[in-house]
Amino acid sequence: MKPGQAIQYITIDDYSATPKYLQLCNSVIAAIESGKLSKDDLLPSINELSAQLEISRDTAEKGYRHLKKMGVLGSVPGKGYFIFNDSFKQKLKIFLLFNKLSYHKKLIYDAFTDALGDRVSIDFYIYNNDFALFKKLISGRAGDYSHFVIIPHFIDGDENVAAVIDMLPKEKLVILDKKLHGVTGNYAAVYENFERDIYTALEQARERLSKYHTLKIIFPKRSYFPVEILRGFYRFCQQYAFDHSVVSRLPEEPIGRGEVYISLMEDDLVLLVERIMAEGLKMGTDVGVISYNETPLKRVIASGITTISTDFVQLGRRAAQLIRDQSTEHIEVPFALTLRPSL
């Protein structure tokens, strides 16, 4: 086969969050597995790939290097790249669907892909908490992948999510982060217990919380955060007789002494710290601050922000383990309180 013919089998999906060099690799391997490319077939040059696919030369070169490392491609100076091994098979082809990109989602992604290794094809998509886009991305793909790994968080429309997910073969399904009600059959899941986690974390922090009289959780009205978080918050406050409230708009909320704020979003945390400083209040003495989800930066902001957080690395690793073991187990990941001076 001439190099110009092979280009038709190499595709890049601009809507996919999968790195383009990996999309390039996956296209070549898919063409080999389908018999469209065979041993000794020539591939396009780096320059041809870059021009035809509208990707950088670095991306094209990185893709070919990765395929060489996997033993799929060979190269001869002056002649270019060719298929070295056409018996190569990828055991797994995974559709990975996240609700958003963030530092924590990157931890999950990196742990998941590292645990699975190289001989895996992953198509990675982001639906931005939009149920309509979620449904569109899933529809008609049931036979295209060995596994579907999904994080299901939505702002609107999630009452129909179980029906959409039920279109997928359950032996191929792994639900991540949030346990879903209404999905039938035996499927795998790695999840947080949102209601119990926040209740237990606040209970562990009760000694420090005792110097405050009011707990406030910042929870926007249109939010993808699970309502189970609010249930756990209410249960703790009622159990231990704390005054409490839900703050839907932080900029309009007065901040006073003796209050603790639980911030779910990073933007709200920044605004909260700024407002506390502007009011001349001292964190950990006048006002308490707890932030959801541990990050390195929270160790140093304002001498340290108290966090309550799941183990995101374990979320990714355990999902990969379920796929490797062909298991339909449901695994609850641990949740941790990290006390720092902000409380």
Residue pairs with C-beta under 8 A, 6 or more apart in sequence:
1 37
1 38
1 41
1 42
2 42
3 42
3 43
3 44
3 45
3 48
3 80
4 44
4 48
6 31
6 37
6 41
6 42
6 43
6 44
7 44
7 48
7 49
7 52
9 27
9 28
9 30
9 31
9 36
9 37
10 24
10 27
10 28
10 31
10 43
10 44
10 49
10 53
11 23
11 27
11 53
12 20
12 23
12 24
12 27
12 53
12 54
12 55
13 23
13 123
15 125
16 23
16 123
16 124
16 125
17 98
17 101
17 124
17 125
17 126
18 26
18 122
18 123
18 124
20 53
20 55
20 59
20 63
21 59
21 60
21 62
21 63
21 66
22 63
22 66
22 122
23 123
24 49
24 53
24 55
24 59
24 60
24 63
24 64
25 63
25 66
25 67
25 70
25 72
26 121
26 122
26 123
28 37
28 43
28 63
28 67
28 72
28 73
29 67
29 72
29 88
29 90
29 121
30 121
31 37
32 38
32 72
32 83
32 86
32 88
33 88
33 89
33 90
37 83
37 86
38 83
38 86
39 83
39 84
39 85
39 86
40 82
40 83
41 82
41 83
42 79
42 80
42 81
42 82
43 64
43 73
43 80
43 81
43 82
43 83
44 52
45 80
45 81
46 57
46 60
46 61
46 64
47 57
49 55
49 60
49 63
50 56
50 57
50 59
50 60
53 60
64 73
64 75
64 81
67 73
68 74
68 75
69 118
70 88
70 118
70 119
71 84
71 85
71 88
72 83
72 84
72 85
72 88
73 81
73 82
73 83
73 84
74 81
74 82
74 83
74 84
75 81
75 82
76 82
90 119
90 120
90 121
91 119
91 120
91 146
92 116
92 119
92 120
92 121
92 146
92 147
92 323
93 120
93 121
93 123
93 144
93 145
93 146
93 147
94 116
94 120
94 121
94 122
94 123
94 145
94 146
94 147
94 148
94 149
94 323
95 123
95 125
95 141
95 144
95 145
95 147
95 148
95 149
96 109
96 112
96 122
96 123
96 124
96 125
96 149
97 125
97 126
97 127
97 134
97 137
97 138
97 148
97 149
97 150
97 151
98 105
98 108
98 109
98 124
98 125
98 126
98 127
98 151
99 126
99 127
99 128
99 129
99 151
99 152
99 153
99 154
99 224
100 126
100 128
100 129
100 153
100 224
101 126
103 295
104 293
104 295
104 312
105 151
105 312
107 312
107 313
107 316
108 151
108 176
108 177
108 312
108 313
108 315
108 316
108 319
109 124
109 316
110 316
111 312
111 313
111 314
111 315
111 316
111 317
111 320
112 149
112 316
112 317
112 319
112 320
113 120
113 122
113 316
113 320
114 316
115 316
115 317
115 320
115 321
115 324
116 122
116 320
116 323
116 324
123 145
125 137
127 133
127 134
127 137
129 153
129 154
129 155
129 224
130 154
130 155
131 154
131 155
131 156
131 157
131 158
131 160
131 161
132 157
134 152
134 154
134 161
134 164
135 160
135 164
138 148
138 150
138 164
138 165
138 167
138 168
139 164
139 167
141 148
142 167
142 168
142 169
142 172
145 172
146 172
147 172
147 173
147 174
147 323
148 168
148 172
148 173
148 174
149 174
149 176
149 319
149 323
150 165
150 173
150 174
150 175
150 176
151 176
151 177
151 178
152 158
152 161
152 165
152 175
152 177
152 178
152 180
153 177
153 178
153 224
153 225
153 226
154 161
154 224
155 222
155 223
155 224
156 222
161 180
161 182
162 180
162 181
162 182
162 183
162 184
163 182
165 173
165 175
165 180
165 183
166 183
166 184
166 185
170 184
170 185
170 186
170 187
170 328
171 186
171 187
171 326
171 328
173 183
173 187
173 188
174 187
174 188
174 189
174 190
174 319
174 322
174 323
175 183
175 187
175 188
175 189
175 190
175 191
176 189
176 190
176 191
176 315
176 319
177 190
177 191
177 192
177 315
178 191
178 192
178 194
178 226
179 189
179 191
179 193
179 330
180 189
186 328
187 328
188 319
188 322
188 323
188 327
188 328
188 329
188 330
189 329
189 330
189 331
190 315
190 318
190 319
190 322
190 330
190 331
190 333
191 330
191 331
191 332
191 333
192 310
192 332
192 333
192 335
193 228
193 332
193 335
194 226
194 228
194 229
194 232
195 228
195 229
195 231
195 232
195 235
196 232
197 232
197 308
197 310
197 335
198 229
198 232
198 233
198 236
198 262
198 308
199 232
199 233
199 235
199 236
200 335
201 308
201 335
201 336
201 337
202 209
202 215
202 232
202 233
202 236
202 308
203 236
203 240
204 337
205 290
205 306
205 337
205 339
205 343
206 240
208 288
208 339
208 343
209 215
209 242
209 260
209 288
209 343
212 242
212 258
212 259
212 260
212 288
213 242
213 243
213 258
213 259
214 242
214 243
214 244
214 245
214 258
214 259
214 260
215 233
215 236
215 237
215 242
215 243
215 244
215 259
215 260
215 262
216 244
216 245
216 246
216 247
216 253
216 259
216 260
216 261
216 262
217 229
217 230
217 233
217 244
217 245
217 246
217 247
217 261
217 262
217 264
218 247
218 250
218 261
218 262
218 263
218 264
218 265
218 268
218 272
219 225
219 229
219 230
219 246
219 247
219 248
219 264
220 248
220 249
220 265
221 248
223 264
225 264
229 264
230 246
233 244
233 262
234 244
236 242
237 243
237 244
247 253
247 261
250 268
250 271
250 272
250 275
251 271
255 261
255 272
255 275
255 276
255 279
255 281
255 287
256 287
257 281
257 286
257 287
258 286
258 287
259 287
259 288
260 287
260 288
260 289
260 290
260 343
261 272
261 287
261 288
261 289
261 290
262 290
262 291
262 292
263 269
263 272
263 289
263 290
263 291
263 292
264 292
265 292
266 295
269 289
269 291
269 305
272 289
273 283
273 289
273 301
273 302
276 283
276 286
276 287
276 289
281 287
283 289
283 302
283 303
283 341
283 342
284 303
284 341
284 342
284 343
288 306
288 342
288 343
289 302
289 305
289 306
289 342
289 343
290 305
290 306
290 307
290 308
290 342
290 343
291 298
291 305
291 306
291 307
291 308
291 342
292 307
292 308
292 309
293 307
293 309
293 310
293 312
294 307
294 309
294 336
294 338
295 307
298 304
298 305
298 307
298 340
299 305
299 340
302 341
302 342
303 340
303 341
303 342
304 340
304 341
304 342
305 340
305 342
306 337
306 338
306 339
306 340
306 341
306 342
306 343
307 337
307 338
307 340
308 335
308 336
308 337
308 338
309 335
309 336
309 338
310 333
310 334
310 335
310 336
311 333
311 334
311 335
311 336
314 333
314 334
315 333
318 331
318 333
321 327
322 328
322 329
322 331
